[in-house]
Amino acid sequence: MEKSIPVPDRYIRAARKAFDSLNTGVMTVYQEIPTEDPDTGVTDFKLTPTLEDIPCRLSYQSKEAATKNEPAQANKSVRVVTSLDYIIPAGSILEVTFNGCTQKYKQAGVAHRNDFRQSIPLEIYEEHAVEEVYEGENEFKD
């Protein structure tokens, strides 16, 4: 059985620096912080920035899955890749500016961390998703 050779720290630091040089975007991390209204005593949650101007990049992946009776369907996944220097709590909202476009995402899973970087799965964050409600009866006339 072969023993693995330990990698010197200077090589790990050099690799981290190389990965960090690829981060051309920036992100802001928001969390829902409980705040109490002094007049009513009601606690409400406000979306508050906790970390700002974190260097990052977005990574897109397409997967096509086909079953026996159905054609292939394309699934796209989005991940944000950033340095290990930042701890991003689960359930955070991330506002990412990458290639001149700004989009809000919600964290869709636990960050995958290795020796060089962390990768966080994302979903589009819909801030004001509202259902349309129609009142009255819908009558169809022939």
C-alpha positions as CSV (number, residue, x, y, z in Angstrom):
1,M,0.0,0.0,0.0
2,E,1.5,3.3,-1.0
3,K,1.6,6.3,1.3
4,S,0.5,9.6,0.1
5,I,3.1,12.4,0.1
6,P,2.0,15.4,2.1
7,V,1.8,18.6,0.0
8,P,3.8,21.6,1.4
9,D,1.7,24.5,2.5
10,R,3.4,26.8,0.0
11,Y,1.9,24.8,-2.9
12,I,-1.5,25.0,-1.4
13,R,-1.2,28.8,-0.9
14,A,0.0,29.1,-4.5
15,A,-2.9,27.1,-5.8
16,R,-5.4,29.1,-3.8
17,K,-3.9,32.3,-5.2
18,A,-4.2,31.0,-8.7
19,F,-7.9,30.0,-8.2
20,D,-8.7,33.4,-6.5
21,S,-7.2,35.2,-9.6
22,L,-10.1,33.7,-11.6
23,N,-12.7,35.4,-9.5
24,T,-13.8,38.3,-11.7
25,G,-17.2,38.9,-10.1
26,V,-18.3,40.2,-6.7
27,M,-21.1,39.2,-4.4
28,T,-22.9,40.5,-1.3
29,V,-24.3,38.1,1.3
30,Y,-27.6,38.9,2.9
31,Q,-29.2,37.2,5.9
32,E,-32.6,37.6,7.5
33,I,-31.9,39.3,10.8
34,P,-34.7,39.5,13.4
35,T,-35.5,43.0,14.5
36,E,-38.1,44.0,17.1
37,D,-40.4,46.9,16.7
38,P,-40.1,48.9,19.9
39,D,-43.7,50.2,19.8
40,T,-45.5,47.0,19.1
41,G,-43.0,44.4,20.3
42,V,-43.5,42.4,17.1
43,T,-40.4,40.7,15.7
44,D,-39.9,41.0,12.0
45,F,-37.1,39.7,9.8
46,K,-35.2,42.1,7.6
47,L,-32.8,41.2,4.8
48,T,-29.5,42.7,5.9
49,P,-26.1,42.6,4.2
50,T,-23.6,40.7,6.3
51,L,-20.6,40.4,3.9
52,E,-19.9,42.7,1.0
53,D,-17.6,42.8,-2.1
54,I,-16.5,39.2,-1.9
55,P,-14.6,38.1,-5.0
56,C,-16.4,35.3,-6.8
57,R,-17.3,33.7,-10.1
58,L,-20.4,31.8,-11.4
59,S,-20.1,28.3,-12.7
60,Y,-22.9,26.9,-14.9
61,Q,-23.4,23.2,-15.6
62,S,-25.9,21.6,-18.0
63,K,-27.1,18.0,-17.5
64,E,-29.2,16.1,-19.9
65,A,-31.1,13.1,-18.6
66,A,-33.2,10.8,-20.7
67,T,-35.4,8.0,-19.6
68,K,-36.6,5.0,-21.6
69,N,-39.9,6.5,-22.7
70,E,-39.1,10.3,-22.6
71,P,-36.7,12.5,-24.5
72,A,-33.7,14.1,-22.9
73,Q,-34.5,17.1,-20.7
74,A,-31.8,19.7,-20.0
75,N,-31.2,20.8,-16.4
76,K,-29.0,23.7,-15.7
77,S,-27.4,24.3,-12.3
78,V,-25.6,27.4,-11.1
79,R,-22.9,27.6,-8.5
80,V,-20.9,30.4,-7.1
81,V,-17.2,29.7,-6.5
82,T,-15.3,31.8,-4.0
83,S,-12.3,31.7,-1.6
84,L,-12.2,29.7,1.6
85,D,-11.6,32.9,3.5
86,Y,-15.4,33.5,3.9
87,I,-17.9,31.5,5.8
88,I,-21.3,31.8,4.1
89,P,-24.1,30.6,6.3
90,A,-26.7,28.2,5.0
91,G,-29.9,29.9,3.8
92,S,-28.2,33.1,2.7
93,I,-29.3,35.3,-0.1
94,L,-26.4,36.2,-2.5
95,E,-26.4,39.1,-4.8
96,V,-23.8,38.3,-7.5
97,T,-22.5,40.7,-10.1
98,F,-20.7,38.7,-12.8
99,N,-19.9,39.8,-16.4
100,G,-21.8,43.0,-15.9
101,C,-25.1,41.4,-14.8
102,T,-26.4,41.5,-11.3
103,Q,-28.8,38.7,-10.0
104,K,-30.0,37.6,-6.6
105,Y,-29.8,33.9,-5.7
106,K,-30.7,31.9,-2.7
107,Q,-28.4,29.2,-1.4
108,A,-29.7,25.9,-2.5
109,G,-27.5,23.6,-0.5
110,V,-24.4,23.2,1.6
111,A,-21.1,24.6,0.4
112,H,-18.7,22.1,-1.1
113,R,-15.3,22.9,0.3
114,N,-11.9,21.5,-0.8
115,D,-8.3,22.6,-0.2
116,F,-8.5,25.5,-2.6
117,R,-12.0,26.9,-2.9
118,Q,-15.7,26.6,-2.0
119,S,-18.6,26.0,-4.4
120,I,-22.1,26.9,-3.4
121,P,-25.2,25.6,-5.3
122,L,-27.7,28.4,-6.1
123,E,-31.3,29.0,-7.2
124,I,-32.8,32.2,-8.5
125,Y,-34.2,34.3,-5.7
126,E,-37.6,35.7,-6.5
127,E,-38.1,38.6,-4.1
128,H,-41.6,39.5,-4.9
129,A,-43.3,36.4,-6.1
130,V,-47.0,37.1,-6.1
131,E,-49.9,34.9,-7.1
132,E,-52.5,36.5,-9.3
133,V,-56.0,36.1,-7.9
134,Y,-59.0,36.5,-10.1
135,E,-62.3,37.3,-8.5
136,G,-65.6,36.3,-9.9
137,E,-66.6,33.6,-12.2
138,N,-65.0,32.9,-15.6
139,E,-67.7,32.5,-18.1
140,F,-67.0,31.0,-21.5
141,K,-69.5,31.8,-24.2
142,D,-69.7,29.8,-27.3
